[in-house]
Amino acid sequence: MKFKFLSSILFLLFVNMVFFTEYLFSMLLQLAVLVGVLIAFYKKEEANKEEVQEDAGEDLSALLDEKEQIIKKLNNRFQLAMNASRDGFWDYNLETKEFYLSKTWRKRLGFREDEAVTYLNYIALIPFEERVKYQAEVEELSEEFSEYVEYAHFSFIYPLVTKSGEKLLVEDNGNVFCNENKEVIHFVGFQRVIA
């Protein structure tokens, strides 16, 4: 709309200048008016762009804050659900060696809340003979990967002995992920006591 209006004014000034002006001074005056209109229009457009960019930055910041609040709320909800259940959630990144056990599961297994727990600490709770079977099953998972599969589902049942000596039979379900070289890089799973 602004462009059409400006174009019309400029066209009329140009036509007036070319066809209806006999004197050079009048033509120069009209040309100056034309340049002035163009400069004013350009400045107004630049100011509008800056205002739009400021508004976009504020909108983006507000949107990011809102998304962060949603993520915190969902994370809180997930944590509450995990703590309310008797199930455990675990996550192990083989590349960074980061190992996570949900709060309730950590407590059930006898680890203190402030205690650093590694994957090796966790599998040490599996009796030796069963640990060998467990490791073999984990290694078999890598054979399931093909060029079309990025992850494989697993379901294991194995015994655990908690740090306090309680014997549990655990069902462990989740996914194992691999990289482009088909090397296992990440495990994520849920565990529950079945006996």
N, C-alpha and C positions, 0 to 999 in steps of 0.2 A: 504494500500500500504506500509506504513512504517513498519507495523507489519510483513508483508510477507518478506520484505527485511531484517529486523533484525532477523527474525526467520531463514532465509536462512544462514546468516552469522554465527549465533550461531550454527546451525546444522553443517556447514562445519568446524568450529573450534573444535567442539566436536568430530566429526569423525576423524579429523586430530590428535587430542589429543589421542584418544583411539587407533586408528589403526596404526598410522605412527610414533609414538614417542616411542623411546626406553629408553630415559633417563628421570629420574625424574625431573631434572632441566628444561628441555624443556617443560615437561607437566605443571610444576608450572608456567613457563613463559606464556604459552598459556592460562592457567587458569586465570592468572592476567589480560591478555589482554581481555579475555572474561568478567571478572568482570568489568573491566574499560569500556568496550563497554556498558554493561548493565547500569552502573551508569550514563554514559553520556546520554544514551537514556532516562533514568528515569528523569534526570534533565531537559532535553529538553522538555519532555512531561509536566512536572510540570510548566515550564515557559510558554509553550503554553496554558495550562489551565488557568493560571493567566491572560495572555493576553486576552484570550477569555472572562473571567469573567469581566475584565475591560471594554472590548468592549461592552459586554452585558449590563453592568451598564450604560455606556454612551448612548447606544442605547435605553435602557429603559427610562432614563431621558429625552432624546430627544423625545421619543414617548409620554411620559406623558405631556411634555410641549406642544407638538402638539395637543394632545387631549384636554388639558386645553384651548388652543386658539380656538379650534373648539367649545367647550362648551360655551365659552364667546361669540363667534360670533353668535351661535344659540340663546343664551339668549338675546343678543342685538336685534337680528331679531325679536324674540318673543315680546320683550318689545316695539319695534317700531310698530309692527303690532297691539298690544293691544292698544297702545296710539293713533294710527291712527283710530281705530274703535271707535264706540260709545258704544261698548259692554264692560262689566266688567268681570274681572276674579277674583275669590276668592278661598281661600284655608283655611280650618280650621282643625287643628289637635286637637282633643278633649283630647288626652293624655297630650300634652305639653301646651295646651291652646293657641298655636300660631295661629294668625289670620292674613291673608294677603288679602288686596284689591289692585287691579291694580291701578296704578297712575291716569289714566283718570277717572276710576269709583269712586275712592276716591274723586277726585275733583268734579265730577258730583253730588255726594251725599252731598257735602259741608264740607268735612273734609280737614283740612290743611295738607300739605305734611309732616310736622314734627309732626303732632298730632298722638298720640298712639291710635289706633282703635282696640277694642276688638269685639268679636262676639256679646256680649251683647249690645255694642254701635250700632252695625249694626241692630240687630233685633228690637232695640228700635225705629227705623225709620218706622217699620211696625205698622199701627194702632192696638190698643189693640185687638179688636175683630178678626181681620185678623191674628194677631200674634198667638192667641189661635189655630186657624185652621191650621196655618203653623206648629206649634209645634206638633199638632196631626198627620199631614201628615208625618212629620219627624219621629215620633215614629212608625208609620205604616211601614216605610221602614225596620225597624229591623225585622219585621215579615217575610219579603221576604227571609231572609237568611236561607240557609239550609247547610248541611255539604258539598255540592258541590259548593256553591256560596261564593265568597269572597267579592263581591261588588254588589250593585244594582244601576240601573239608576233611576234618579228622574227627574221630570219635574213639576215645580210649577209655578203658576201665582198668584201674590199677589201685593197689592198696597204698595207703599213706599212714605213717605213724607220726602223730603230732609231737611237738617238743615236750609235751607233758606225758607222752606214752600212749595216748588214746589211739586205737586202731580204727581206721576208716577205710571204706571202699568208695572210691571216687569215680564218677563218670565225668570225663573231660571232653567237651565238644567245642569246636571252633574252626578257624581257618589258618592255614599256613601260606605265606606269600613268598614269591621268589622274584629275583631281578631278571634282567634280560639275558643273563648267562645261566639261568635256571638254577641259581644257588638260593637256598632257603635264607631269607633275611628277616622274617617277622612271623611271630605267632600271636594270635589273639584267641582267647577262649573263655568259656564259662565252665565252672566245675560245681558239682553238687554231690553231696554224700548220698549214696544209695544203700549203704548198709553199715 
